[in-house]
Amino acid sequence: MQIRQYLEQREAEILSPYACHSIDSKGRDKAEEECDIRPVFQRDRDRILHSKSFRRLKDKTQVFLTPEGDHYRTRLTHTLEVSQNARTIAKALRLNEELVEAIALGHDLGHTPFGHAGERALNNVCPLGFAHNVQGVRTVELLEKDGQGLNLTVEVRDGMLNHQTKGNPATLEGQVVRFSDKIAYIHHDMDDAIRGGILKETDVPEEIGDVIGFNSAEWIDHFIHDIVSNSYEKNCIVMSEPVAEAMRKLRQFMFENVYTNPKAKSEEGKAVMLIETLYGYFCRNRDRMPGEMLRLLDRGEPLERVVCDHISAMTDRYAIATFEEIYVPASWHG
């Protein structure tokens, strides 16, 4: 028996009947020979982990733009925390950890430089619109590997597309990642806000703290336990209503006190201007884009979308360096 077949058989013996089993995957857009060792979702996880778009997450903003300090989260560390939360929940519920991990590692591949500020900027200037979850799927379907894409399974791409609050993932594993994303950013954004002197733990309203605790460590523990206890042996991933309401109130508290805080967001206007300026420049100067972008144009992709592809793939540092190269006079070396 091949190792992959043995692992697929183990899934049938161990996983919940509500889990998405590897052997039941809806497959890939392009047929390919199966790996003799790895089931399909493990293979997808590996492809994402080794992709260029995953590596670039290390230099993309999570919440705080160019923070001074080594311990603030980036888009990469956020992704790893989402993955860890999701795997903890999936293991407890006997779901497919490899599918959960693949979705979690890929869920933010389409994010722009400068976080949601960059995303809003591209959405404002591009007539075709821009959303990081849609861009993430486009990244793995079209942009990776010089236009070949990663050829991921339907289930992984569905989880990536539907990881936001308004999403409706088709698998329980996708639903787990959807919750884990919120748990992760609520936890680490509060931690970073305290580190940056924007909030204190005592600022958390009592109506929230009385339900889920007054610090980020208590929140993450409470959220995960609540999801596991309320979703065990069920065909859905849910929270109890008191905890779900506390999460909604906590997210609102974070939006009011962190995500729109002038101290934390003082540089966002500059980031938006930079992204919008680069968009206009490359729309006017398409030949200044890299060869892989020009090949997309040759294939008939709209210019506006390809410019978004180019800019959204940039790290914070590369976007700043590109802007400086185009618009800031260089020093003269006689």
Phi, psi and chi 1 to 4 in degrees:
 res  aa     phi    psi   chi1   chi2   chi3   chi4
   1 MET       -  135.4  178.6 -175.8  -68.2      -
   2 GLN   -67.3  153.5  -71.3 -174.7  -25.5      -
   3 ILE   -60.9  -43.0  -66.3  173.5      -      -
   4 ARG   -58.0  -43.9  171.6 -179.7   55.2   79.8
   5 GLN   -64.5  -37.0  -67.3  170.3  -36.1      -
   6 TYR   -63.1  -43.8  168.2   72.2      -      -
   7 LEU   -65.8  -38.0  -65.9  174.3      -      -
   8 GLU   -64.1  -38.0  -69.0  169.6  -14.3      -
   9 GLN   -66.0  -39.6 -178.6  178.5  -43.5      -
  10 ARG   -62.4  -38.9  -76.9 -164.1   63.4 -163.1
  11 GLU   -56.9  -43.8  -72.4 -176.4    3.7      -
  12 ALA   -61.9  -32.3      -      -      -      -
  13 GLU   -82.5  -31.6  -63.7  168.3   -6.4      -
  14 ILE  -103.5  -40.6  -64.6  172.0      -      -
  15 LEU   -73.7  157.4  -64.0 -173.8      -      -
  16 SER   -61.1  149.9  162.8      -      -      -
  17 PRO   -63.4  -16.5   20.0  -31.8      -      -
  18 TYR   -91.1   -6.5  -55.7  115.4      -      -
  19 ALA   -72.0  160.2      -      -      -      -
  20 CYS   -92.4  107.7 -176.9      -      -      -
  21 HIS   -80.6  142.7  -65.2 -146.9      -      -
  22 SER   -56.6  -40.1  -60.3      -      -      -
  23 ILE   -68.1  -18.1 -160.6  168.4      -      -
  24 ASP   -97.0    7.5  -64.6  -34.9      -      -
  25 SER   -56.7  146.9  170.9      -      -      -
  26 LYS   -75.8   -4.2  -66.3  179.3  179.9  178.0
  27 GLY    90.3 -164.7      -      -      -      -
  28 ARG  -114.5  159.1  -50.0  178.4 -172.3  -81.0
  29 ASP   -64.5  -37.1  -73.8   -9.0      -      -
  30 LYS  -112.4  121.5  -68.3  175.6  -76.0 -170.7
  31 ALA   -63.5  141.3      -      -      -      -
  32 GLU  -150.6  160.0   57.0 -177.0   68.0      -
  33 GLU   -67.8  138.2 -175.3  177.7   -8.7      -
  34 GLU   -69.0  150.2  -65.5  -79.0    4.5      -
  35 CYS   -74.4  142.9  177.9      -      -      -
  36 ASP   -81.2   -8.9   60.9  -19.7      -      -
  37 ILE  -113.2  -44.3  -65.2  176.7      -      -
  38 ARG  -103.4  131.9  -62.6  168.1  -64.3  167.8
  39 PRO   -64.4  166.9  -21.7   33.5      -      -
  40 VAL   -62.1  -38.0  -70.3      -      -      -
  41 PHE   -76.3  -31.2  -59.2  135.4      -      -
  42 GLN   -64.4  -39.6 -178.2 -178.1  -12.7      -
  43 ARG   -63.3  -41.1 -155.7  174.3 -174.4 -171.7
  44 ASP   -63.0  -42.8  -77.6   -0.3      -      -
  45 ARG   -56.9  -45.9 -174.0  -87.1  -45.3  -85.1
  46 ASP   -64.1  -40.7  -64.9  -10.8      -      -
  47 ARG   -63.3  -41.2  -70.0  178.8  179.5 -175.4
  48 ILE   -66.2  -45.4  -69.2  168.7      -      -
  49 LEU   -60.8  -32.7 -171.5   64.5      -      -
  50 HIS   -94.7    6.5  -68.8  -71.7      -      -
  51 SER   -82.1  156.2   67.9      -      -      -
  52 LYS   -67.5  -37.8  -68.9 -170.3  -65.1 -176.2
  53 SER   -64.6  -32.2   50.6      -      -      -
  54 PHE   -68.6  -43.3 -177.7   80.1      -      -
  55 ARG   -63.1  -33.3  -66.3 -164.9  -66.7  -85.4
  56 ARG   -68.0  -17.7  -71.5 -166.1  -63.0  -95.5
  57 LEU   -61.9  -22.0  -64.4  177.2      -      -
  58 LYS   -65.9  -22.0   70.7 -179.8 -175.6  -61.9
  59 ASP  -117.0   32.4  -76.2  -36.7      -      -
  60 LYS  -119.5  141.7  -68.0 -165.8  176.6 -171.0
  61 THR   -63.4  139.1  -67.8      -      -      -
  62 GLN   -91.0  -70.4  172.2   58.1   25.8      -
  63 VAL  -126.0  -45.6  170.5      -      -      -
  64 PHE   -95.4  121.9  -62.7   92.7      -      -
  65 LEU   -75.7  130.2  -88.7   67.8      -      -
  66 THR    37.3   59.8   58.1      -      -      -
  67 PRO   -70.6  151.0   28.7  -35.1      -      -
  68 GLU   -91.5  106.7  -66.4 -177.2    2.7      -
  69 GLY   142.7  151.5      -      -      -      -
  70 ASP   -90.9   -5.6  -65.1  -28.2      -      -
  71 HIS  -111.1    4.0  -59.9  119.3      -      -
  72 TYR   -76.2  147.4  -69.8   92.3      -      -
  73 ARG   -71.9  147.8  -90.2   68.7  170.3 -164.7
  74 THR  -111.7  178.3   65.5      -      -      -
  75 ARG   -63.5  -29.6 -170.3   61.5   59.1  177.7
  76 LEU   -71.7  -48.1  177.9   60.1      -      -
  77 THR   -66.1  -33.6   54.6      -      -      -
  78 HIS   -58.0  -47.1  160.6   72.5      -      -
  79 THR   -60.2  -41.4  -66.6      -      -      -
  80 LEU   -66.7  -36.4  -64.0  176.6      -      -
  81 GLU   -69.6  -37.8  -68.9 -176.1   39.0      -
  82 VAL   -59.9  -45.1  172.9      -      -      -
  83 SER   -60.9  -43.1  176.7      -      -      -
  84 GLN   -66.2  -44.9 -175.5   58.5   54.1      -
  85 ASN   -58.3  -45.7  -66.6  -19.5      -      -
  86 ALA   -65.6  -40.1      -      -      -      -
  87 ARG   -67.2  -36.9  -71.5 -174.7   60.1 -164.7
  88 THR   -61.3  -46.7  -62.5      -      -      -
  89 ILE   -65.7  -45.4  -64.6  169.8      -      -
  90 ALA   -62.0  -42.0      -      -      -      -
  91 LYS   -62.2  -43.5 -177.3 -177.5  -75.0  -70.0
  92 ALA   -64.9  -33.5      -      -      -      -
  93 LEU   -92.9    2.2  -63.1  177.9      -      -
  94 ARG    59.7   41.9  -66.2 -171.8  -63.6  124.0
  95 LEU   -95.4  178.6  -61.1  178.7      -      -
  96 ASN   -81.7  101.7 -165.7  -42.8      -      -
  97 GLU   -63.3  -34.4  -77.6 -172.4   66.9      -
  98 GLU   -69.6  -36.9  -71.0  166.6   -9.8      -
  99 LEU   -67.1  -44.0  173.9   54.7      -      -
 100 VAL   -58.3  -45.3  156.5      -      -      -
 101 GLU   -67.3  -39.9 -171.2  174.0   17.9      -
 102 ALA   -61.9  -45.1      -      -      -      -
 103 ILE   -63.8  -45.0  -64.8  170.5      -      -
 104 ALA   -63.3  -44.6      -      -      -      -
 105 LEU   -67.7  -26.3  -66.2  179.3      -      -
 106 GLY   -97.7   -5.0      -      -      -      -
 107 HIS   -66.8  -25.1   83.1  -78.4      -      -
 108 ASP  -114.5   20.0  -90.0   -6.3      -      -
 109 LEU   -62.1  -23.7  -67.8 -176.7      -      -
 110 GLY   -91.0    7.4      -      -      -      -
 111 HIS   -71.4  147.8 -113.2  -61.6      -      -
 112 THR   -83.6  169.2   62.0      -      -      -
 113 PRO   -63.5  151.5   19.8  -29.5      -      -
 114 PHE    67.4   25.8  -48.4  119.1      -      -
 115 GLY    62.5 -143.1      -      -      -      -
 116 HIS   -69.0  -20.5  -71.7  -73.4      -      -
 117 ALA   -64.5  -43.3      -      -      -      -
 118 GLY   -65.8  -38.4      -      -      -      -
 119 GLU   -62.2  -45.5 -179.5  178.3   22.3      -
 120 ARG   -63.4  -38.3  -71.2 -167.1  -61.1  -89.5
 121 ALA   -62.1  -47.3      -      -      -      -
 122 LEU   -66.3  -37.8  -75.4 -177.8      -      -
 123 ASN   -65.3  -32.2 -170.9   52.1      -      -
 124 ASN   -70.8  -38.7  -72.7  -21.0      -      -
 125 VAL   -97.3  -21.9  -65.2      -      -      -
 126 CYS   -88.2  120.1  178.8      -      -      -
 127 PRO   -65.0  -18.3   22.0  -32.5      -      -
 128 LEU   -86.1   -6.7  -57.3  176.5      -      -
 129 GLY    80.3  164.2      -      -      -      -
 130 PHE  -151.2  131.3 -176.9   89.3      -      -
 131 ALA  -141.2  133.6      -      -      -      -
 132 HIS   -65.8  -30.3   79.8  -88.8      -      -
 133 ASN   -69.6  -40.1   58.4  -40.5      -      -
 134 VAL   -66.3  -41.1  177.5      -      -      -
 135 GLN   -65.1  -33.6 -174.9   67.5   20.7      -
 136 GLY   -61.8  -43.0      -      -      -      -
 137 VAL   -66.3  -40.9  174.6      -      -      -
 138 ARG   -60.9  -37.0  179.9  174.2  168.7   86.2
 139 THR   -60.5  -46.5  -62.3      -      -      -
 140 VAL   -81.0  -20.9  -61.2      -      -      -
 141 GLU   -87.3  -31.7  -71.6 -177.8  -16.5      -
 142 LEU  -130.4  -38.5 -179.4   64.5      -      -
 143 LEU   -87.9  -34.0  -56.9 -178.3      -      -
 144 GLU   -67.7  155.2  -86.2  -71.0  -18.2      -
 145 LYS    55.1   47.0  -63.7 -177.6   69.1  174.6
 146 ASP    54.3   44.4  -65.3  -35.4      -      -
 147 GLY    93.5   -5.2      -      -      -      -
 148 GLN   -82.7  -26.3  -62.6  179.4   55.0      -
 149 GLY    76.0  174.3      -      -      -      -
 150 LEU   -95.7  -10.0  -59.4 -179.0      -      -
 151 ASN    55.2   51.7 -161.6   29.1      -      -
 152 LEU   -78.2  163.3  -56.6 -178.4      -      -
 153 THR   -70.1  161.0   56.0      -      -      -
 154 VAL   -57.7  -41.7  169.4      -      -      -
 155 GLU   -66.5  -38.7  -67.9   79.6    8.5      -
 156 VAL   -68.1  -45.0  171.3      -      -      -
 157 ARG   -65.2  -36.8  -73.2  176.9  -72.9  147.3
 158 ASP   -62.0  -44.1  169.1   82.0      -      -
 159 GLY   -64.3  -38.7      -      -      -      -
 160 MET   -63.8  -43.8  -68.6  171.7   58.1      -
 161 LEU   -66.5  -33.2 -178.0   64.6      -      -
 162 ASN  -110.5   27.6  -69.9  -71.6      -      -
 163 HIS   -81.0  -10.7   74.3  -91.7      -      -
 164 GLN   -81.6  170.3  -65.3  176.5  -68.9      -
 165 THR   -55.2  -40.0  -60.1      -      -      -
 166 LYS   -79.5   -5.3   59.7 -174.6  178.2 -177.8
 167 GLY   -76.1  162.0      -      -      -      -
 168 ASN  -136.7   79.0 -175.5   26.5      -      -
 169 PRO   -60.3  146.9  -20.5   32.6      -      -
 170 ALA   -79.7  -19.9      -      -      -      -
 171 THR  -114.6  156.1   64.0      -      -      -
 172 LEU   -63.3  -33.3  -65.3 -166.7      -      -
 173 GLU   -62.4  -40.7  -71.9   80.7    0.7      -
 174 GLY   -64.6  -37.5      -      -      -      -
 175 GLN   -65.5  -36.9  -66.7  176.5   34.9      -
 176 VAL   -62.0  -44.9  166.5      -      -      -
 177 VAL   -64.6  -38.9  173.6      -      -      -
 178 ARG   -57.5  -45.1  179.8  173.3  167.6  -90.1
 179 PHE   -69.7  -41.0  -88.4  109.8      -      -
 180 SER   -64.9  -31.6  -61.8      -      -      -
 181 ASP   -61.5  -46.8 -175.1   30.8      -      -
 182 LYS   -64.9  -44.8  -61.8 -177.5 -171.8   65.0
 183 ILE   -58.3  -43.6  -67.1  170.2      -      -
 184 ALA   -64.5  -49.2      -      -      -      -
 185 TYR   -74.1  -30.8   70.0   65.5      -      -
 186 ILE   -63.6  -43.2  -72.3  173.4      -      -
 187 HIS   -65.1  -54.8  166.1 -100.7      -      -
 188 HIS   -80.5  -25.2   60.5   54.1      -      -
 189 ASP   -70.4  -35.1  -68.2   -8.0      -      -
 190 MET   -65.4  -43.5  178.2   66.7  169.7      -
 191 ASP   -60.1  -45.4 -172.4   46.4      -      -
 192 ASP   -66.9  -36.7  -76.9   -7.7      -      -
 193 ALA   -65.8  -37.5      -      -      -      -
 194 ILE   -67.3  -42.4  -68.3  172.4      -      -
 195 ARG   -60.7  -36.3  179.3  174.1  -67.6  105.1
 196 GLY   -85.9    3.2      -      -      -      -
 197 GLY    74.7   17.2      -      -      -      -
 198 ILE   -85.8  -34.9  -66.6  170.7      -      -
 199 LEU  -133.8  162.1  -73.7  177.9      -      -
 200 LYS  -122.6  154.8  -57.0 -176.5  -64.4  -64.1
 201 GLU   -58.6  -31.0  -72.7 -176.5   -7.0      -
 202 THR   -70.4   -8.9   53.5      -      -      -
 203 ASP   -76.7  -16.0  -67.0  -29.5      -      -
 204 VAL   -66.8  125.3  178.8      -      -      -
 205 PRO   -58.5  144.6  -23.5   33.6      -      -
 206 GLU   -61.5  -34.7  -74.8 -168.9   11.5      -
 207 GLU   -63.4  -24.5   61.3  174.8  -25.2      -
 208 ILE   -86.9  -49.9  -63.8  174.2      -      -
 209 GLY   -60.8  -34.6      -      -      -      -
 210 ASP   -63.8  -22.6  -71.8  -17.1      -      -
 211 VAL   -94.7  -45.2  177.6      -      -      -
 212 ILE  -123.6    3.5   59.3  172.6      -      -
 213 GLY   101.4  170.8      -      -      -      -
 214 PHE  -111.1    6.4  -73.4   90.2      -      -
 215 ASN  -140.9  165.5   62.5   65.3      -      -
 216 SER   -65.5  -31.4   59.0      -      -      -
 217 ALA   -66.1  -40.1      -      -      -      -
 218 GLU   -67.7  -37.7  -68.5  179.0  -14.4      -
 219 TRP   -61.3  -51.2  -60.9  -16.1      -      -
 220 ILE   -62.5  -39.4 -165.7  170.0      -      -
 221 ASP   -65.0  -43.1 -176.4   70.6      -      -
 222 HIS   -67.5  -45.0 -152.9  108.7      -      -
 223 PHE   -59.9  -47.6  -73.0  144.2      -      -
 224 ILE   -66.2  -44.9  -71.3  175.7      -      -
 225 HIS   -62.4  -39.0  -84.2   83.9      -      -
 226 ASP   -65.6  -42.5 -171.1   79.3      -      -
 227 ILE   -63.0  -45.5  -71.2  172.3      -      -
 228 VAL   -63.3  -47.2  170.2      -      -      -
 229 SER   -68.5  -28.4   61.4      -      -      -
 230 ASN   -93.8   -9.8  -75.1  -80.9      -      -
 231 SER  -112.6   -5.8  -53.5      -      -      -
 232 TYR   -62.0  128.6 -165.8   76.0      -      -
 233 GLU    58.5   32.1  -61.4  -61.9  -19.8      -
 234 LYS  -122.4  157.1  -66.5 -179.9 -179.3  177.7
 235 ASN   -93.4   38.9 -166.0   22.2      -      -
 236 CYS  -161.8  157.8   58.6      -      -      -
 237 ILE  -110.7  116.1  -54.5  -60.8      -      -
 238 VAL  -139.2  159.9  -66.3      -      -      -
 239 MET  -109.1  159.0  -78.2 -178.5  168.4      -
 240 SER   -66.4  153.3   65.4      -      -      -
 241 GLU   -62.6  -41.2 -174.8   49.8   39.9      -
 242 PRO   -60.1  -41.6  -23.7   34.3      -      -
 243 VAL   -72.7  -39.2  172.7      -      -      -
 244 ALA   -61.5  -40.0      -      -      -      -
 245 GLU   -68.0  -38.9  178.2   62.6   19.3      -
 246 ALA   -63.3  -37.6      -      -      -      -
 247 MET   -65.0  -42.3  174.7 -179.9  -94.4      -
 248 ARG   -61.5  -43.9  -74.0 -169.1  -72.3  -91.0
 249 LYS   -67.3  -37.1  -69.9  179.5  178.5  178.0
 250 LEU   -68.4  -40.4 -176.6   55.6      -      -
 251 ARG   -61.6  -40.6  -72.7 -178.8   73.4 -124.0
 252 GLN   -64.9  -40.7 -176.1   61.4   36.2      -
 253 PHE   -60.6  -42.2  170.9   79.0      -      -
 254 MET   -67.5  -39.9  -65.1  -66.7  -72.2      -
 255 PHE   -62.5  -40.8  -88.8   98.3      -      -
 256 GLU   -74.7  -31.5  -67.7  172.8   -6.1      -
 257 ASN  -110.5  -15.5  -67.0  -83.1      -      -
 258 VAL  -123.0  -57.8  178.1      -      -      -
 259 TYR   -68.8  -19.7  -56.5  137.0      -      -
 260 THR  -119.2   15.3   58.1      -      -      -
 261 ASN   -72.3  126.9 -175.4  -71.2      -      -
 262 PRO   -57.5  -34.7  -23.5   33.2      -      -
 263 LYS   -66.7  -41.2 -177.0  176.9  179.1 -179.4
 264 ALA   -77.7  -27.3      -      -      -      -
 265 LYS  -113.5   18.9  -60.5  -61.6 -179.1  179.1
 266 SER   -62.5  -27.4   60.1      -      -      -
 267 GLU   -95.6   -1.7  -60.8  -64.3  -65.9      -
 268 GLU   -64.7  -34.8  -85.3 -162.1   -1.7      -
 269 GLY   -60.4  -38.4      -      -      -      -
 270 LYS   -66.6  -39.7  -61.5  176.0 -174.9  177.8
 271 ALA   -64.4  -42.0      -      -      -      -
 272 VAL   -62.8  -45.4  168.7      -      -      -
 273 MET   -59.7  -42.8 -179.9  -84.2  -66.3      -
 274 LEU   -62.0  -47.2 -174.2  151.8      -      -
 275 ILE   -64.8  -45.0  -66.7  -65.7      -      -
 276 GLU   -64.9  -36.8  -68.4 -179.6  -12.7      -
 277 THR   -67.0  -43.9  -57.6      -      -      -
 278 LEU   -62.4  -39.0  -71.6  179.7      -      -
 279 TYR   -59.4  -48.8  176.7   86.8      -      -
 280 GLY   -62.5  -39.3      -      -      -      -
 281 TYR   -63.4  -48.1  175.1   83.1      -      -
 282 PHE   -74.3  -24.1  -74.1  113.5      -      -
 283 CYS   -66.0  -34.8  -78.2      -      -      -
 284 ARG   -85.2  -22.7  -63.4 -172.0  -56.7  -89.2
 285 ASN  -130.5   65.1  -60.2  -86.0      -      -
 286 ARG   -60.9  -29.5   63.9  178.5   70.7 -170.5
 287 ASP   -69.6  -11.5  -68.0  -19.6      -      -
 288 ARG   -83.3   -4.5  -66.1  -65.3  -58.0  -86.5
 289 MET   -81.9  159.0  -70.1 -168.6  -68.4      -
 290 PRO   -63.6  163.9  -17.8   28.7      -      -
 291 GLY   -58.8  -37.1      -      -      -      -
 292 GLU   -66.3  -28.9   59.3  -95.7   31.5      -
 293 MET   -73.1  -39.7  -62.9  -66.0  114.9      -
 294 LEU   -64.6  -34.0  -60.0 -179.2      -      -
 295 ARG   -67.1  -33.3  -73.8 -168.3  -72.2  -85.3
 296 LEU   -63.6  -40.8  -70.9  173.8      -      -
 297 LEU   -62.2  -40.0  -66.2  175.2      -      -
 298 ASP   -64.1  -27.3  -68.2  -19.8      -      -
 299 ARG   -83.0   -0.9  -68.9  165.4   57.5  174.5
 300 GLY    98.8    7.2      -      -      -      -
 301 GLU   -70.0  140.5  -68.4  -69.8  -35.1      -
 302 PRO   -62.0  142.0  -18.9   30.4      -      -
 303 LEU   -56.5  -45.3  172.4   62.9      -      -
 304 GLU   -59.7  -40.0  -63.6   87.2   -8.0      -
 305 ARG   -69.9  -39.6  179.5   58.9   61.2 -145.3
 306 VAL   -67.4  -37.3  174.3      -      -      -
 307 VAL   -61.9  -41.2  171.3      -      -      -
 308 CYS   -63.1  -39.1  -74.8      -      -      -
 309 ASP   -57.6  -45.7  -68.4  -23.8      -      -
 310 HIS   -65.8  -47.9 -179.7   42.0      -      -
 311 ILE   -72.4  -41.9  -65.2  174.2      -      -
 312 SER   -65.6  -25.5   64.8      -      -      -
 313 ALA   -75.8  -15.7      -      -      -      -
 314 MET   -69.1  146.7  -64.9  178.1  178.2      -
 315 THR   -80.3  169.0   62.0      -      -      -
 316 ASP   -55.4  -48.6  -66.9   13.3      -      -
 317 ARG   -64.7  -39.8  -72.3 -172.9  -60.5  173.9
 318 TYR   -70.1  -37.3 -175.4   70.6      -      -
 319 ALA   -62.2  -43.6      -      -      -      -
 320 ILE   -64.6  -44.3  -67.0  169.9      -      -
 321 ALA   -63.4  -38.7      -      -      -      -
 322 THR   -65.7  -43.6  -59.4      -      -      -
 323 PHE   -60.9  -45.3 -178.9   89.6      -      -
 324 GLU   -64.0  -40.0  -70.1  178.7  -17.9      -
 325 GLU   -62.3  -37.4  179.8 -176.3   -8.8      -
 326 ILE   -80.9  -42.6  -64.9  169.9      -      -
 327 TYR  -114.4  -14.4  -70.4  105.7      -      -
 328 VAL  -105.5  124.6  176.7      -      -      -
 329 PRO   -59.2  135.9  -21.4   32.4      -      -
 330 ALA   -81.4  154.7      -      -      -      -
 331 SER   -66.5  144.2  -62.1      -      -      -
 332 TRP   -89.3  128.9 -178.5   66.4      -      -
 333 HIS  -114.1   99.5  -59.2  -75.6      -      -
 334 GLY   -75.2      -      -      -      -      -
